[in-house]
Amino acid sequence: MGWKGALRSLEADARRREREARRRQRELERQRAQLEKMQETERAAYEFQAYENYIDVLLSVHKDCAQPWDWEEIYSAPPPTKPERSDKRTRAAQAELDGFKPGLADKLLGRTESKREELVLAVARAREADEGAYQDALKAYEQDHADWEATRQLAGGILEGDPDAFTDAIIQTRPFDEIEGLGSSIEAHADDGSVIQVTLCVNDEEVIPKESKTLLKSGKLSVKPMTKTKFYELYQDYVCGCVLRLARESFALVPIEMAIVTAESELLNTQTGHLEMQPILSVAILRETLEGLNFDGLDPSDSMNNFIHRMKFMKTKGFHPVKALMPSDFET
C-alpha cells in the first residue's frame, strides 16, 4: 500500500468510527425542522429524545477512539511514481495527417491544401495537449513527492521518539476535534519521547442542562430542575470522560507510554476575587493501564482511581482547584 493509501485507510476508519450518539444527534436535528408541525405528544417525545441524546453525547465521549497510526507502514511506503511523457495525442493526429488522401471534391474545389494545413495544425495542438498533460502530471507528482517526503520525515521522527515530531503529528492530524466540537479547547505538546502533556480547557458548567426531562406515560413531558447532586455528577463524568478520550487519542497517534492530561475550568480565585482558569483535574495515564480498561462499562469518574491523579470534588459543589501534575513529578 502506498503512503496515500495508508493515510486514506486511516481517514476512512475515522469516518466509520463515528459514534451512534453523534449519528442520532444529526437525525434529531433534521427532525427539529418539523417541530412546529408536530402534535403535542410528538413534540414531547422529540424533546425527550433530544435531551437524552445530548446527555449520551456528553457521557460517551470516552468510548470511541481512532485506530492506532501505523507509522512503520507510513515510513516504509514507496514514493509516488514519476509520470512519463506520452505522445498518444500527437501520434494519433500525425497518423491522420500521414494518411490524408484528398478526395475528388477536394481537388476540384481546391481544398486539398487547406485540409492538409488543418491536419498540420491538429498535430501541433495535439503536441501541445500532450505536453500540457505531462506538465500537469509532473506538477501533481512534485506536490505528492513533497507531501510524501514530509510525511516520511514526520514518521521517521515519531519512530525515533522525537518530541517535536509528536507535537507536529498532533497539529497536523487534529485528533481531538470531536472534543473541541463540544466546546472545549485543547493544547498538547511533548517535552520528551515518553510523555505527552495535554491541557483541556473544558466547558464551564453551562454544558450540563439545568433541567431534567422525563417522558410520562400520558405522553407529556415532565421538566424539573435538576438536583445539584445529579448536575455535578454529570459534569464530573463529562470532564473525566474527556480526559480519558484525550489519553486514548494520544496513545493511538504516537508511541508514548504516559499522557499527563489536565482539565482546566474558570473558577473563582478567592485570593483575587476574580474568575481564572485553574486546573480541576490532572491525571497521569499509563498506556498499559488504559488499554486494560473496558470503556463501554466503566464509570469515567470512578476510573480515575486507576491512575495517579489530583481531583477535589464535592457532590453538591463540584470541582475545586488542584495543582497540575508535571513530568518532573515522576522523575526518579
N, C-alpha and C positions, 0 to 999 in steps of 0.2 A: 504494500500500500504506500503511495506517495505521501509527501508531507501534507498536501492539501486534503488528501483522503483521510488522513489521521485527524486533522482538525475538523473536517466535515462530520466525521463519525462522532466526535465529542460534542459538536454543536447539536447534532441530531438527537443525541442522548439527552442533552439539556432540555430540548423541546419535549421529548417523550416523558420526562420525569415530572412534568408539571402536576402539582397536587390536585386531587379531586376537589378539594375545597376551593381552589382557585377557579377550576372549570365551572363549578357550581355557582361561584360568585358572579362570573360573567353571564351565566344563564339568568340569574336573578336580576342582573342589571338590565338585560334585554326585556324582561317582564315588566320592569319598572315603568317603561314607556306606556304600558297598557293599564297602569294603576288606576287612572281616573275612570276607566270603563268597567272596572271590576265591581261586583256586588260586595256588600259589607263583609260577608263571610270569606269571600275570596281575598279581599284586601287584608283581612286579619291573618289569614293563612300565609299570604305572601310576606307580610311584615314579620311574622314569627319565623318563617324560614330564613328571611334575610338576616334577622337578629342572630339566629343560631349559627348560620353560615359565617357571619362576621366573627363570632366568638371562636368558631372552629378554625378559621384562618389564623387568628392570633395565637391560638394554643397548639397548633400543629406545625408551626414553622420549623421545629427541630426534627421533624420526621423525615424530611427529604434532604437529599444531598446529591451533588454531581458524582458521576463515576470518576475514579482516580485518573488523573492525567498520566499517560504513558510517555514520559519524557525520553526514555530509551528509544522507543519507536520513532518519535519525532526527530530525535537527533540522528538516527541512522537512516532516515528516509532519503532516497536518492534525489538529486537536484532535478528541477524541471528540464525537459528536453529542449535544446535549442532548435528553432524552426529551420527548415531548409527551403531554399528558393524553389519556386515552382513556375514553370513556363507553360502550364497547361492551357491558359487562355491564348497565349501567343502562338503556340503550336497549332491550336485549332483555327485561329484566324489565318495563320500562314498557309495552312493546308487548303483553306478556301481560296486564298489568292493563287497558290500554285495550281490548283485545279480549275481555275477560271477559264471557261471557253465561251467566248461571245456567241450569242445566237444570231440567226439571220436578221431578226428585227434590230438587234443591237448594231449590226454592221450597216444596215440600210439607214437607220436613224442616227448614226454617228454617236452611239452611246458607249462604244467599247472602251474608250479611254476614261470617260467619266466613271464608269463602273469599276475599272481597274484602280482608279485613284481612290474610290470609296473603300475598296478592299485593302489598299495600302494603308489608308488612314485607320481602318479597323485593326490592322496588325499593330500599328503604333499605339492605339488606345488599349489594346489587349496587353501590350508590353507594359504600359503604364499601370494597368489594373493589377497585373502580376506583381510589379514592383511595390505598388501600394499595399497589397495584401501581405507581402513579405515584411514590409516596414511595420505594419500594424501588429503582425505576429511577433516581430522582433521586439517591438516596444512592450508588448504584453509579457513576453518572455523575460525581458530585462527587469520588469517590475516583479514578476513571480520569483525570479532568481534572487533579487534583493530581499524579498519577503522570506524566501527560503533561508538565505544566509542569516537574516536577523533572527528568525525562529530557531534555527540550528544553534546560533550563538547563545540565545536565551536558554535553550535546552541544555547546552553544554555547561553553562553557568549553574543551572539548577542541579545538574548531576554532580557537579564539583562542590556543591554546598555554598555557593556564593550568595551571601545575604542580599546583595544588590539585585541579583537575578530573581530572588524570591519576591522582592518588592516590585520589580518590573512586571513579573508574572501577574501579580495581583492587580496592578494598574491596567494591564492590557486585557486581561480576561474578565475583570469585573465579576468575581464570583459571588459578591454579596448583594447583587442588585435587587433580589426579591425582598430582602430585609429592608433595604433602603426604600423600597416601594411602600413599605408600611409606615414610612415617615421618619426613619432613623438615619443618621449619617454615620459613616464608618471610616476610620483611618487604620491602616495596617503598615507595619514595617518590620524588618528583620535586622537585628544587630549582629547576629552570628548565624551559623548554618544549622543550629539545632533548636532555636527558639524563635517564634514569631509573636509579635505583640499586636493585639487588635484592640482598638478603643471604639466602643459603640456609644454614640450619643442617642439614648433611647427617647422615644416619645414621652412627653410628660403624662400624667395620669389621665389626661383627656382621651387617650387611646382606648380606655375602658369605658363602656357605657355606664351612665349614672342610674339607668333604669334596667330592670329585668322584665322580660316579656314571657308570658305563658299563654298557650292556646287552650281555652276552656272547652269542655265537652259541648257546650252550646255553639261553638264556632266563633265566639267572640274573643277578642284579645284582651288579656289582663296585663296592665302595665303598672308596676310598683317600683318605688325607689329601691335600688339595690342596697343591701346591707353593707356596712363598712367591711365586715369580715370577708364577705364574698368578693367585694370590689378589690380589696388588696390581695386576696388570694389569686384572682385572675391576673392582676398586674404583676405579681411576683412570678407566676408561671410564664407569663409573656416575656418578661425580661430574661428569666433563666433559659427559656426555650430559644431565644435569640442568641444567647451566649453559646449554647450547645451547637446551634446551626453554624455559627461563625467558626467554631473549632473544627467541625466536620468539613466545612468547605476548605478551610486552611489545610487540613491533612490530605484532602483529596487533590489539592492543587500542587503542593510542594512536599518533598520528603523530609519533614521535620518531625521531631519527637515530642515537642511541647509547644502548646499555644497558651499564652497568657492573655486572657480576654477580660477586659474591664468595661463595665457598663457605667456610663455617667448620666446624671439627670440634674435638672435645675432644682436646687434645694436652697432653703434659707440658711445663710451663714449667720449664726447667732452672734458672731463677733462683730460683723459689719452691719448686720441688719438688711443685707442685700441678697437677692437671689443669685446664686452662682452655680456653674456646672461643677458637680462634685461626684466622685466615684460612689456608687451604691452597691456594686458587686464586682469583685475581682477574683478570677479563678485561674489556677494553673492546671491545665488539662493535658494529661499524658495520652499520647496516641494509643498505646496498648490498652489502657483502661477504657478509653472512649469506645474503641472498637469492640469491646466486650459487652456493651450495653444493648438492651432491646428498646429501641426508640419508640416503637409502637405501644409499649406497655408501661414505660416509666412515667413518673411524675417529674416534670422539669425541675421544680423547686427541691424535691427530695433528692434528686440525682446529684445535686451539688455536693452532697456528703461523700461522693466517690472521689472528690478531688480536694486538694488544698485550696481553700477559698476564704474570702473575707466578706461577710454579709451581716448586717444588723437589720433585722426586720421584725416589726411588731404587727400582729394580726389586725389591729384597728387603727394603726397609724402609718403603716407602710415602711419604706426603706429609710435608713439613716446613713449619713456619710461614713465611709470607711477609707482606709489607706490602701491605695492600689499596690498590688504585688508587682515586683520588678525582677528581672532575671538575676540580679545580684543577690536576691533573697535565697537563691538556690545554688550559689557558688560554694564549693567545698574548699 
